[in-house]
Amino acid sequence: MHARLVPSCWALGVAAPWGRGCFHSCPRGCKALGGMGWHSLSRRQAASPRHGHVLPHRGASSSRADSALNVFDRGMKRKQRSWAAGLPHSQHYDYLREEVGARIADRVFDIARVFPFALDLGSGKGYISKHLIKEAVEKLVQADTCVKALKNSALSQIPTISVIADEEFVPFQEGTFDLVVSSLSLHWVNDLPRAFQEIHRVLKADGVFIGAMFGGETLYELRCSLQLAEIEREGGFSPHVSPFTAVTDLGNLLGRAGFNMLTVDTDEIQVHYPGMFEVMEDLQGMGESNCALNRRSLLHRDSMLAAAAIFQEMYGEPDGTVPATFEIYYMIGWKPHESQAKPAKRGSATASFSNLGRVNEMLSKIKHKES
């Protein structure tokens, strides 16, 4: 079975042939079995349409292309995702989103609680909802800007409702949801601090946010190959892979938004492809083409061919495939509540770190007294 790819915060606007690729374990310690997790390495079958209805979003998007603070063209991103969702075999490009959606669902199951009302922000085709069960989530709202994706959401055990809404404008009242989840959509948000604040606002007290987004090492092989090729052929380079948030910033952003009991961890998923053009094609099929406002619309043919050769030379495997690495940041944050555990007051400790060296001695005395 073959796979494909194209740059997510990334794409070069270049169409490539059918994607080809197989999943391999990550040499840097990816936790997933086979590099893509615990599920079958072949692509999932197309999901059947789910009955439901789509509601219009309230108000306009808060982002404007002419804003000096904006990095991404949100209008272009909506068009890219709509185009990808309308492909005849769009399910062939869903493997990465489905894998990360399953891992988000696993984190929901780790919390011993039933969530009466939940929100999936940037839900796409329901990559998280298809893995959820009614014993964990009773009702779910799926919010996304892509109507085609919402209309083709996967079947789910739990009742769902679809809402057309932008991740940069969360059109719900304060304290609406017990749980908010988001998988691989927040990396396209222009104002990430505000997005976290909005998520915090719509959560009830003691509610939890569980999210995943691409990290800074994503597609480093592609980025490096393109830069080297452009420097060689054109005497300079332009950014073709969009900027990512650093993992060191996520905790600060979530804390500033009001979340506590934070958990941020990283993982890597590595997918192998026949060549660079297949990587680019899959990214395009995922709706992950570059939409940065300062993006360069075209690449010279010579630069593209040189980049493909550099990619193969620098990162190629003995079997002729090339790897594409996706770094994933997973984050969990809770909205404060008086019932939550709180840290002890400063200075209230009854033991000193200076006594750690005497632990064995103290344990020996205790055992001697007990005997």
QUISULJO-V997441 format. One record per residue. RES is the residue in one letter. D_LAST is the distance of its C-alpha to the last C-alpha in whole Angstrom. Layout:
BEGIN
res->{RES RES}
d_last->{D_LAST D_LAST}
END
This chain:
BEGIN
res->{M H A R L V P S C W A L G V A A P W G R G C F H S C P R G C K A L G G M G W H S L S R R Q A A S P R H G H V L P H R G A S S S R A D S A L N V F D R G M K R K Q R S W A A G L P H S Q H Y D Y L R E E V G A R I A D R V F D I A R V F P F A L D L G S G K G Y I S K H L I K E A V E K L V Q A D T C V K A L K N S A L S Q I P T I S V I A D E E F V P F Q E G T F D L V V S S L S L H W V N D L P R A F Q E I H R V L K A D G V F I G A M F G G E T L Y E L R C S L Q L A E I E R E G G F S P H V S P F T A V T D L G N L L G R A G F N M L T V D T D E I Q V H Y P G M F E V M E D L Q G M G E S N C A L N R R S L L H R D S M L A A A A I F Q E M Y G E P D G T V P A T F E I Y Y M I G W K P H E S Q A K P A K R G S A T A S F S N L G R V N E M L S K I K H K E S}
d_last->{66 67 66 68 67 69 67 66 66 68 71 74 76 77 77 76 76 74 70 68 65 61 58 56 52 52 51 50 47 48 46 48 49 52 52 54 51 50 53 56 57 61 63 62 65 67 66 68 70 68 70 70 72 72 72 74 72 73 74 75 72 71 72 75 76 78 75 74 70 71 70 70 73 72 75 75 72 73 76 74 71 74 76 73 72 75 75 76 73 71 68 67 66 64 61 59 59 58 55 54 55 52 50 50 50 47 46 47 45 42 42 41 44 48 51 54 56 56 58 59 60 63 62 65 65 62 59 56 57 58 54 53 53 53 50 49 53 55 58 59 62 63 65 67 70 71 73 73 69 69 71 70 66 64 63 60 58 58 61 63 66 67 68 70 68 68 64 66 67 65 67 64 64 61 57 59 56 52 52 54 54 56 57 59 61 60 61 65 64 66 64 61 59 62 61 57 58 60 57 55 58 58 55 53 51 47 49 49 51 50 53 53 56 57 56 57 57 59 62 61 63 66 66 66 69 71 71 72 74 76 76 77 80 81 80 77 75 74 71 71 67 66 64 60 58 55 51 51 53 52 49 51 54 52 50 53 55 52 49 45 42 44 43 46 45 48 49 52 54 56 59 62 65 68 70 70 73 70 68 70 72 68 68 71 70 67 69 67 70 71 72 72 74 75 75 78 79 80 79 82 82 82 78 77 78 76 73 73 73 71 68 69 69 65 63 65 63 64 65 67 65 64 61 61 58 57 54 53 51 49 49 47 47 47 49 47 46 44 42 41 37 38 37 35 37 37 35 32 29 26 25 27 28 28 24 24 24 20 18 17 16 14 12 11 10 9 6 5 5 4 0}
END
